Amino acid sequence: MSEEQEDSKSDETTPKVIDSEDKEIAEQKPPNDRILYLNLVDENDDLNQ
């Protein structure tokens, strides 16, 4: 039992799957688009004021 628990812990600490998902998300939403979106929101806020 102890060996299985250690294996499960090692699997949880390895972020291989998370890294691949983060890369896919980053490719889908590049940081430049986020900056442009934030700029548009800021402009809209200025117009509303």
Contacts in CASP RR format, 6 or more apart in sequence:
PFRMAT RR
TARGET T0000
AUTHOR 0000-0000-0000
METHOD contacts of the structure
MODEL  1
MSEEQEDSKSDETTPKVIDSEDKEIAEQKPPNDRILYLNLVDENDDLNQ
END
